[in-house]
Amino acid sequence: MTANSSNTHTGNSFLLTNISELYTLSPLAKEGRLTNVQMSDLGMERNAYLAITDGKVVASGTGEPPKTYQAWKKIDAEGRLVLPGFVDSHTHPIFAGTRSNEFLMRMNGSSYQEIAEAGGGIKSSMTATRSASDEALEQSTLANLKTLLSFGITAVECKTGYGLSPKEELRLLKILRRCKDKVPQHLYVTCLALHAKSPEYPTFKDYANACETELLPVIKKDSLADAVDAFIEKGYFSVDDVRDFFLTAKKLGLGIRLHADEFTDAGGGAFAAEIGAITADHLQFASDHSIQMMATSGVIATLLPGSSLYTKIPFTDGKRLIHAGVAVAVASDFNPGSCVLNNLSLIATTAAIHCQVPPAAVLAGVTYVPAVSLGLKDSKGALANGFDADFTVWTHRSFADWLADFGREKPRMVYIRGHQVY
Ligand SMILES: [Zn+2]
């Protein structure tokens, strides 16, 4: 990678040249379409250039750049693949402690129930997180975000969820707010207070009610989150436990994202459609009725194949969702217990192999579709003119090389708004 500084540099303008394959996803971004993604929607240009001014894409094309750009500083991509920066729309990056002991127990044949009885699961992360200082949590979260950046992730949804009381969840939200100013990525914050039952409340419903009355007004007043989320599952929160919480959240203008139908059909997908959620995530056991409702209401399905790989639960059938007309995103689900993976390239290839998501939908699923789910439909997840110049340059020379590589290679370079950040 060489920067030719002998050319005249015009402001913050530069040309990325000699790109073997450039994927702009412009056809999708121009239409704002999220479904029926074909290879022709990916806006692929061979032997391409990308022109950038003040952090935005202003032009792209094949062959020699037009004369207007000839005098700009040039950065030689050396015949490599260039993709839009990845958007990871489901992560749990703020926690303390490790759950490697539980992994060992699982590999030695312990059941989830035995692990929970031994103090494991979400509760063990809660205990460690509650006892960690603000400073320690901020440092570990920043380190996690830096790792995500090294995998080409330029925008990230970050969930809380290991505080499990209104007071502790507020603490985590405030730490995430501080992290926003310290990383180059765009951070979108989701309050997942309703991740599991709080030990301080007798029932799931009591805890959800406390979060509705004590947490939501503060989140709104201090602008602490973009969205709220809950783990809707048999043995966790039921739809009835959380309905009032989400109705209030909606009135306050907060986005709604849901963990739905991961282990059983608990009606989470249908509830997502009913309540007007942005996304419903996991969905291995979503009923046909739920999927149809999601398609009709435009709820985005987020597939999280990393947790299936890591905990040996079934993979979500992405083909079924796509055929029903549901928009599909693919995210990491990075968390300390059920998915320690944060390599979105590996997860994208896993979605292709195990969730039967076609290659074109895989690329849209880690770029433009999740960007739309984070409210970034005009700025991230594509390299159309006017979009932020968030992109990755790979060792690979083609999209096929990248998808077939199974995440072995990290990007050589990561740019956010025209600045090299990795
Ligand atoms: Zn999750």
Residues whose N, C-alpha, C, O or C-beta is under 5 A from the ligand:
A	BS01	ZN	D333
